[in-house]
Amino acid sequence: MIIDQEQIFKDVLSKLEGTINEQSFFNKFLELYPEVWKKEKIMFSKFNKSKKFGQTIPLAQPEVSLRKDIRIWLQKQ
């Protein structure tokens, strides 16, 4: 992600109530930062449209990428 991920994740964590897991964190992120999520999806879409046939550069789908980032970040906490 291009944004200041550390600060956003800290903000999301501070607003979570109840059990903290990957799914609840993901849902709260989407609730608090819909504009960031939209930018990530647009960036992925533009990337996919710009690929030429036969030339593939792997880029994880936005949801997969965000969930991985969340999982790694939560493990560090």
C-alpha positions in Angstrom: 0.0 0.0 0.0 1.2 3.5 -0.8 -0.3 5.3 2.1 1.1 5.6 5.7 0.0 2.1 6.6 1.5 2.0 10.1 -0.4 5.1 11.2 -3.7 3.9 9.7 -3.4 0.5 11.2 -2.7 2.0 14.6 -5.8 4.2 14.2 -7.9 1.2 13.2 -6.6 -0.8 16.1 -7.5 1.9 18.6 -11.1 2.0 17.4 -11.7 -1.8 17.5 -13.9 -3.2 20.2 -14.2 -6.8 21.3 -12.0 -9.5 19.9 -9.3 -8.4 17.5 -8.8 -10.7 14.6 -8.0 -10.3 10.9 -11.7 -10.2 9.8 -12.8 -7.6 12.4 -9.7 -5.5 11.6 -10.4 -5.7 7.9 -14.0 -4.7 8.3 -13.1 -1.7 10.6 -10.5 -0.6 8.0 -13.1 -0.6 5.3 -15.5 1.4 7.5 -12.9 4.0 8.6 -10.9 4.3 5.3 -13.2 3.8 2.3 -11.3 6.3 0.2 -8.0 4.5 0.8 -9.7 1.2 -0.1 -11.2 2.7 -3.3 -7.7 4.0 -4.4 -6.2 0.6 -3.9 -8.9 -1.0 -6.0 -8.6 1.6 -8.7 -4.8 1.2 -8.8 -5.2 -2.6 -9.2 -7.8 -2.2 -11.9 -5.6 0.2 -13.9 -2.7 -2.1 -13.5 -4.7 -5.1 -14.9 -5.9 -3.0 -17.9 -2.4 -1.9 -18.7 -1.0 -5.5 -19.0 -0.2 -6.7 -22.5 -1.2 -10.2 -23.5 1.5 -12.7 -22.6 3.3 -10.3 -20.3 2.2 -10.8 -16.8 3.6 -9.2 -13.6 1.9 -10.7 -10.6 0.1 -8.3 -8.4 -2.1 -9.6 -5.6 -5.7 -8.5 -5.6 -6.4 -5.6 -3.2 -8.3 -7.7 -0.7 -5.6 -10.4 -0.6 -2.9 -7.8 -0.3 -4.6 -5.9 2.5 -5.4 -9.1 4.5 -1.8 -10.2 4.3 -0.6 -6.8 5.5 -3.1 -6.9 8.3 -2.1 -10.4 9.3 1.6 -9.5 9.4 1.0 -6.2 11.2 -1.1 -7.9 13.9 1.5 -10.6 14.5 4.1 -7.9 15.2 1.9 -6.3 17.8 
